[in-house]
Amino acid sequence: MHRFFMLFMIVSCLAFYVSADAQDKRDPFIPLVDAQGNLVRDFTKPKAEELATKISLNGISKIKGVLYAIIDGELVKEGQMFGEFKVEKIEPDAVILGFGDKRFELRLEP
């Protein structure tokens, strides 16, 4: 019985991992090329600038002396990753995100 339970837990975890990982994958039923053999669309990853324009800073809070930012509804602190970005610095009214050697500033809207 114990082995069955362990097997069930492992399969459940793997199923969750596979389904969570599939969010970033393309739909296999959409063709990659048209009838003439041309690529239907560009499948390269979006540039940092494109990603940064889609991110919004919802708020900044200080909890036990540590500044936290709420970015797209997710609570993060300095040093954490937010998607492809690293939270470099949190200020009282702005957040600096790093993407490789590039830096982006998100400001609180008045």
Buried (B, 14 or more C-beta within 10 A) or exposed (E): EEEEEEEEEEEEEEEEEEEEEEEEEEEEEEEEEEEEEEEEEEEEEEEBEEBBEEBEBBEBEEEEEEBBBBBEEEEBEBEBEBEBBBBBBBEEEBBBBBBEEEBBEBEBEE
